[in-house]
Amino acid sequence: MLKKLLSDEDGAQVIEYALIIAAISIALVLALQPLLLGTGIGALVTRVVTCLTGTCS
C-alpha cells in the first residue's frame, strides 16, 4: 500500500502549476514595486491624463 501511495502522481501537476503561478506573481510584484511605492504611479497617471486632454508634448 505504501508503494502505491508513493508512486501516485495525480497531484503533481497541480503543485507544478501552483509553483509556476507563485513564481510569476513574485516576478510581477518585484517588477511593479517601483511604480507602487514611489511617485512613479502618480507621475504616470498625471502623464496619461495630460496626454488624453490633448496637451501632451
SULURRA-V278212 format. One record per residue. N is the residue number from 1. RES is the residue in one letter. SS is DSSP state (2 for helix, 1 for strand, 0 for the rest). PSI is psi in radians with two decimals (none if undefined). OMEGA is omega as a letter, one per 40 degrees, with the letter a starting at -180 (NA if undefined). Layout:
n = [N & N]
res = [RES & RES]
ss = [SS & SS]
psi = [PSI & PSI]
omega = [OMEGA & OMEGA]
This chain:
n = [1 & 2 & 3 & 4 & 5 & 6 & 7 & 8 & 9 & 10 & 11 & 12 & 13 & 14 & 15 & 16 & 17 & 18 & 19 & 20 & 21 & 22 & 23 & 24 & 25 & 26 & 27 & 28 & 29 & 30 & 31 & 32 & 33 & 34 & 35 & 36 & 37 & 38 & 39 & 40 & 41 & 42 & 43 & 44 & 45 & 46 & 47 & 48 & 49 & 50 & 51 & 52 & 53 & 54 & 55 & 56 & 57]
res = [M & L & K & K & L & L & S & D & E & D & G & A & Q & V & I & E & Y & A & L & I & I & A & A & I & S & I & A & L & V & L & A & L & Q & P & L & L & L & G & T & G & I & G & A & L & V & T & R & V & V & T & C & L & T & G & T & C & S]
ss = [0 & 2 & 2 & 2 & 2 & 2 & 2 & 0 & 0 & 0 & 0 & 2 & 2 & 2 & 2 & 2 & 2 & 2 & 2 & 2 & 2 & 2 & 2 & 2 & 2 & 2 & 2 & 2 & 2 & 2 & 2 & 2 & 2 & 2 & 2 & 2 & 2 & 0 & 0 & 2 & 2 & 2 & 2 & 2 & 2 & 2 & 2 & 2 & 2 & 2 & 2 & 2 & 0 & 0 & 0 & 0 & 0]
psi = [-0.65 & -0.66 & -0.71 & -0.71 & -0.74 & -0.50 & -0.12 & 2.13 & 0.42 & -0.64 & -0.04 & -0.69 & -0.67 & -0.74 & -0.71 & -0.79 & -0.69 & -0.69 & -0.68 & -0.78 & -0.68 & -0.74 & -0.73 & -0.70 & -0.76 & -0.72 & -0.72 & -0.74 & -0.77 & -0.63 & -0.62 & -0.09 & -0.76 & -0.57 & -0.61 & -0.49 & -0.69 & -2.72 & 0.12 & -0.78 & -0.65 & -0.72 & -0.67 & -0.79 & -0.73 & -0.74 & -0.74 & -0.77 & -0.72 & -0.75 & -0.59 & -0.46 & -0.09 & 0.12 & 0.40 & 2.40 & none]
omega = [i & i & i & i & a & a & i & a & a & a & a & a & i & i & i & i & i & i & i & i & i & a & i & i & i & i & i & i & i & a & a & a & i & i & a & a & a & i & a & a & i & i & i & a & i & i & i & i & i & i & i & i & i & i & a & i & NA]
